[in-house]
């Protein structure tokens, strides 16, 4: 029970870590990034039970459960190392929207089109 309490307590690091880094990467698209991140983060929610079931089906032994937890550990290590190596706090160039100020030669305001139709 104590380990569970500590684990949930340390969950606060998630909110001061990767979630705030989305705001650092792109203030204009932080909401979209969080939505995309949460979408990808839901994949383990439906993959883990399938993998666990296939490992422990008819084999509910300590060894089988050790394998399940080692897979979980490996997944956490790989994804966290990826985050630590590749994360940046710099605002990304795609954060700023640069409208193209090239006038369209074929554009006519609606009033001009209506005047041409009346003639």
C-alpha positions as CSV (number, residue, x, y, z in Angstrom):
1,X,0.0,0.0,0.0
2,X,2.9,2.3,0.8
3,X,4.4,1.8,-2.7
4,X,1.1,2.7,-4.3
5,X,0.8,5.9,-2.3
6,X,4.4,6.9,-3.2
7,X,3.7,6.1,-6.9
8,X,0.6,8.2,-7.0
9,X,2.3,11.0,-5.1
10,X,5.1,11.1,-7.6
11,X,2.6,11.3,-10.4
12,X,2.8,15.1,-9.8
13,X,6.1,15.0,-11.7
14,X,4.1,14.1,-14.8
15,X,2.3,17.4,-14.7
16,X,5.4,19.5,-14.1
17,X,7.3,17.6,-16.7
18,X,6.0,16.5,-20.0
19,X,2.7,18.3,-19.9
20,X,4.3,21.7,-19.2
21,X,6.9,21.0,-21.9
22,X,4.1,21.0,-24.5
23,X,3.4,24.6,-23.6
24,X,7.1,25.3,-24.0
25,X,7.3,23.7,-27.4
26,X,4.4,25.5,-28.9
27,X,2.2,28.0,-27.0
28,X,-0.1,28.4,-30.0
29,X,-0.7,24.7,-30.4
30,X,-0.3,23.3,-26.9
31,X,-3.9,22.1,-26.8
32,X,-3.6,20.2,-30.0
33,X,-0.3,18.7,-28.9
34,X,-1.8,17.6,-25.6
35,X,-4.7,16.0,-27.5
36,X,-2.4,14.2,-29.8
37,X,-0.2,13.1,-26.8
38,X,-3.1,11.8,-24.9
39,X,-4.4,9.9,-27.9
40,X,-1.1,8.1,-28.3
41,X,-0.9,7.6,-24.5
42,X,-4.2,5.7,-24.5
43,X,-2.7,2.9,-26.6
44,X,-1.2,1.0,-23.6
45,X,-4.6,1.1,-22.0
46,X,-6.0,-1.4,-24.4
47,X,-2.8,-3.2,-25.5
48,X,-1.6,-4.0,-21.9
49,X,-4.6,-6.2,-21.0
50,X,-4.3,-8.1,-24.3
51,X,-0.5,-8.7,-23.8
52,X,-1.0,-9.6,-20.1
53,X,-3.8,-12.0,-20.9
54,X,-1.7,-13.7,-23.6
55,X,1.2,-14.1,-21.2
56,X,-0.7,-15.3,-18.2
57,X,-3.5,-17.3,-19.9
58,X,-3.3,-20.7,-18.2
59,X,0.1,-19.7,-16.7
60,X,-0.7,-17.7,-13.6
61,X,2.8,-18.1,-12.1
62,X,5.2,-15.7,-10.6
63,X,7.4,-16.1,-13.6
64,X,4.6,-15.1,-16.0
65,X,3.8,-12.0,-13.9
66,X,7.5,-11.2,-13.7
67,X,7.6,-11.1,-17.5
68,X,4.6,-8.8,-17.6
69,X,6.2,-6.4,-15.2
70,X,9.6,-6.5,-17.0
71,X,7.8,-5.6,-20.3
72,X,6.2,-2.7,-18.4
73,X,9.6,-1.6,-17.0
74,X,11.2,-1.8,-20.5
75,X,8.4,0.3,-22.0
76,X,8.8,3.0,-19.4
77,X,12.6,3.0,-19.7
78,X,12.7,3.2,-23.5
79,X,10.0,6.0,-23.7
80,X,11.5,8.0,-20.8
81,X,15.0,7.8,-22.3
82,X,13.6,8.9,-25.6
83,X,11.9,11.9,-23.9
84,X,15.1,12.9,-22.0
85,X,17.3,12.7,-25.1
86,X,15.0,14.4,-27.6
87,X,12.9,17.0,-25.6
88,X,13.6,20.6,-26.1
89,X,12.3,23.7,-24.3
90,X,12.8,25.9,-27.3
91,X,9.7,27.2,-29.2
92,X,9.5,25.3,-32.4
93,X,9.5,27.1,-35.8
94,X,6.1,25.7,-36.7
95,X,4.6,27.5,-33.7
96,X,4.3,30.8,-35.6
97,X,1.7,31.1,-38.4
98,X,3.1,32.9,-41.4
99,X,0.3,33.9,-43.7
100,X,1.2,34.1,-47.3
101,X,0.8,37.7,-48.4
102,X,0.7,36.9,-52.1
103,X,-2.3,38.5,-53.7
104,X,-4.5,36.2,-55.7
105,X,-4.7,37.7,-59.2
106,X,-8.0,35.9,-59.9
107,X,-9.7,37.2,-56.7
108,X,-12.6,39.7,-57.1
109,X,-14.6,41.1,-54.2
110,X,-18.2,39.9,-54.2
111,X,-19.4,43.4,-55.1
112,X,-17.4,43.4,-58.3
113,X,-18.9,40.1,-59.3
114,X,-22.4,41.3,-58.7
115,X,-21.9,44.4,-60.8
116,X,-20.5,42.3,-63.7
117,X,-23.6,40.1,-63.6
118,X,-26.0,43.0,-63.7
119,X,-24.5,44.5,-66.8
